[in-house]
């Protein structure tokens, strides 16, 4: 019955499905077909039929069966040039699977399950780490169940291990990602340790104030409190090496010090630091107010990397006037392609969308000579590094 139901779902367009469970079953069945065909290195009649039927019925212009642009595989570093049939082109099949997830999320935008499944697919099958973390972040905001929270934690752990291995290999693009994931792990572990110490403290004082306190229980609890306190201090030290100013961490540890450890002075200082950080501006505004990388010698342009505002100039330095002839206020909040010749400007947004779509980043960490356009429409050569 289950097999028959899955076959029925495979014949149904995602737009016509009534629940995210149906959409998820449909997509996972397609994934299984692709995986089985690839493992066996044989042609699967059901997969051929599904792909051909989808190609005929699909009305989405962005679907890889309609869009004939090259598709990229981060795992192998290769492009699909569409020289073989759809069902034999595994890069195409993975991108088709990706499009199915996006179609399902367009219809069931509040589905935590789909966000989690999609994030794992992006990580495991496409190695698009940036997009996978964005989907996990979206899943967290949907108030996941306990089981889903565990799944999110597990996928983040897999990504962390992968990022660490890539960083060891010298791939700089994953260095900051490793730090962020490590901080999240340490924060969760520190919070759990602090909560355990609080619980043990309550149990200790409850036992001590009872009419007949059990000395063995008190001795055991005291040992646990001592070990937990030491572990919490060690975790806090590691957290501060990565980011000593994270408001939520400061609030958590500050309250622990003042209310549980009776270190009111240090706890008060941390809570005050947290308040000061909360009074600061948003992340984008912090970028605008930071001058650590913006010297007067070189025009440095910081653009947004989020999907919603991709390519928009968030900040630049005073050298923009010297190099391009613009005042800072004339370029901030505009797309960076206003500094490019029309030939390149027309394609830049397309390049950014392709990065979000495939994870392919051939221009990162490389210095390239490119032509730019000044305020007076003069074309000039520039050294560009992303």
Number of C-alpha atoms within 10 A of each C-alpha: 6 7 9 9 12 16 14 11 20 20 13 15 16 22 12 10 16 11 13 20 14 18 27 22 15 25 25 17 17 22 20 12 18 20 14 15 18 14 9 9 10 10 14 17 11 13 20 16 13 16 16 15 12 18 16 10 9 13 11 13 10 12 20 21 22 13 11 12 13 14 21 23 21 18 11 10 9 13 14 15 14 15 8 9 11 18 20 20 14 17 24 23 20 23 22 21 23 23 19 21 24 17 18 26 20 11 18 20 15 16 19 23 19 23 27 25 21 25 29 26 20 24 20 16 18 23 21 23 22 16 21 25 22 14 20 22 15 18 23 16 10 14 12 17 12 9 9 16 14 12 18 23 15 13 20 22 15 15 22 21 15 17 23 20 14 16 17 12 9 11 13 14 14 19 15 12 19 19 16 13 19 20 19 14 16 17 19 13 16 24 18 13 21 22 16 15 24 19 12 17 18 12 14 19 13 12 17 15 9 9 7 8 14 11 11 9 14 17 12 11 19 16 12 16 21 12 13 20 18 13 16 21 15 12 18 20 13 17 21 14 9 14 13 15 16 16 18 13 21 23 19 19 21 25 19 20 19 18 13 16 15 12 14 16 11 15 23 16 14 24 21 16 19 20 14 12 14 14 9 10 12 10 9 11 12 11 15 16 11 10 12 7 9 17 12 12 12 14 16 18 18 18 19 17 14 11 12 8 14 16 21 20 20 21 23 22 20 17 20 20 16 14 17 19 15 17 16 16 10 11 19 18 16 16 19 21 19 14 20 19 18 13 8 15 16 12 11 17 16 10 14 17 14 17 17 17 16 19 20 21 15 9 11 11 13 9 11 12 10 14 15 23 20 19 15 9 13 10 15 14 10 13 10 15 13 11
